Amino acid sequence: MRPDPAVGGDYADGMADTPSGGGAASPWTAPPVPSPPGGADRMPPRRLGWRRILVLGLVVLLIAACAVYMLFVLGSNLGPEALLVGVLAAILPVPVLVAAFLWLDRYEPEPLKYLVFCFAWGAFVSTAASLTVNEFFAARFADWHLPAALTGVLVAPFIEELTKALGPILLLVFRRREWSGITDGLVYCGLSAVGFAMVENILYLGGYGYRSGVDEYGPATGAQQVIAIFIVRILLFGFAHPLFTSMTGVGLGIAARTADRRVRFLAPIAGLLVAMMLHGTWNLLPSLAQATGQAVIALYGYLGVMVPIFFGMVGLAVWLRGWEGRLTERTLPDYVRAGWLTPPEVAALGSLGRRHAARTWARRVAGDAGVKAMRGYQFSATRLALLRDGMRRGLDRSQADRERTAREERELLDAITAYRSFFVGRDPQAPVGRWDGQRYHLRFPDGSQRPVDAPEDPVVPIPVVLAPPPPPAHPTGYGPPGWYGPGPAAPWPSGRP
């Protein structure tokens, strides 16, 4: 039976009884339609203590102070007209780059406040610190009669990559549970790099481009130089800063999903060193070409080294994009065996195409509110898979961490139950039945009720989930998946299927 390729399990739950208890009076009648659960795409917020508020306030003040400083420095060096030209030109590629990283983060989107934090950190804190350090060493090299290019090769790569990474590192230290792996590292570090590149481009486009052209030949020349720099720095090599800092993101993502303390410490350092070396090599190539008069050095370096690395990172990012979808198919069967999910529900989460089909189905049976609930359901299920994967990896080292993980697991299961209840009985094409962790129990049109084994290809929409006894195996230090005492009472007397 294939009434809708949208996802069998998203038809889930033709009965009102759910793992969280509290079923309808009759298992065969559709319950009243509840309102969509609030916060369709986020966990309930945690209380903010005075320490959190203090840290948050200090971070906001730091970013704001650095933003004011950078505005003052750029305005003083460029002048109002050149600053305006630089800002307008530098902002143009930002939406495209940000959209690329948001596209990468589709399965489990990160909280907007953390994305904004990383972008603002790179745009203001990193640029302010890097500009100060670079100018200091440029002055020292000039005093020592050394080439100015040494600043770009020996100083800029280290201070810039270090400061761009500090924002995401702070998130990893203080909000480690928001990291689901390398994908999050790429997103957080990539947005920090995009913010940094935007402000740096203001200096190049407004100062070295427009203002220098106007001072020398007039506004027409200034406009021509802005276009030339825009083509080279943004259209051709706009990927440079995100590429460098993505290496740090890989290291941070590995550290976030390992229980080995040595890997947690060494992976970010290794990623940061690779980012610095790539950045230094990038800055060295034009200096070598200029010093030797052989422009082909830069060309071969870019095409032979940087471009392959760039496409390699793109391939890795695309592969990682599907990792969270594949993770649900590997991890959530624990909850299928425990009776919290059905096989089609897990299959429905395995790809973005299937998730889109599920939302299409939700719109058909429940309108816009149904789409909102389906998004919340998918987000919670993905978080649940990541949480269970963390249990298997042993990410929680203390008993308090394990207890917190257990509480979050229950919150996610309750959220999934609430979202699912919004669709109970809404689709007249879905058969009535329940899943007991091993088989389906279906009621057929002639009134008979029979157990049915799950098919290998989970496409039949079987909608009911109850919580029978849990499976025997579970990660050390944790309870079985979603087991919090006896499940709800059976919807029919024992002895009947």
Secondary structure, 3 states (H helix, E strand, C coil): CCCCCCCHHHHCCCCCCCCCCCCCCCCCCCCCCCCCCCCCCCCCCCCCCHHHHHHHHHHHHHHHHHHHHHHHHHHHHHCHHHHHHHHHHHHCCHHHHHHHHHHHCCCCCCCHHHHHHHHHHHHHHHHHHHHHHHHHHHHHHHHCCCCCHHHHHHHHHHHHHHHHHHHHHHHHHHCHHHCCCHHHHHHHHHHHHHHHHHHHHHHHHHHHHHHHHHHHCCHHHHHHHHHHHHHHHHHHCCCHHHHHHHHHHHHHHHHHCCCCHHHHHHHHHHHHHHHHHHHHHHHHHHHHHHHHCCHHHHHHHHHHHHHHHHHHHHHHHHHHHCHHHHHHHHHCHHHHHCCCCCHHHHHCCCCHHHHHHHHHHHHHHHHHHHHHHHHHHHHHHHHHHHHHHHHHHCCCCCHHHHHHHHHHHHHHHHHHHHHHHCCCCCCCCCCEEEECCCEEEEECCCCCEEEEECCCCCCCCCCCECCCCCCCCCCCCCCCCCCCCCCCCCCCCCCCC
